[in-house]
Amino acid sequence: MSRRVTWSVEEKEACAENFQRFLFSGTLPGKKQITDVQSKTPVLEDRTWIQIKNYLRNTIKKAQW
């Protein structure tokens, strides 16, 4: 059973910086796009691609309120 780990400020900033166009357009990136960013961004290596996608989904949903 996994434990929830709070997103650090660095992880949030890395997501905002690298997935900016998706956040603005309200769409989600695919697995390949997420894994490409993960390989270039060391701070996101500890997260799974699904965790990143869920974070982006929740951020987009939160912004639409």
Order of alpha helices (4+ residues) and beta strands (2+ residues): alpha-alpha-alpha-alpha
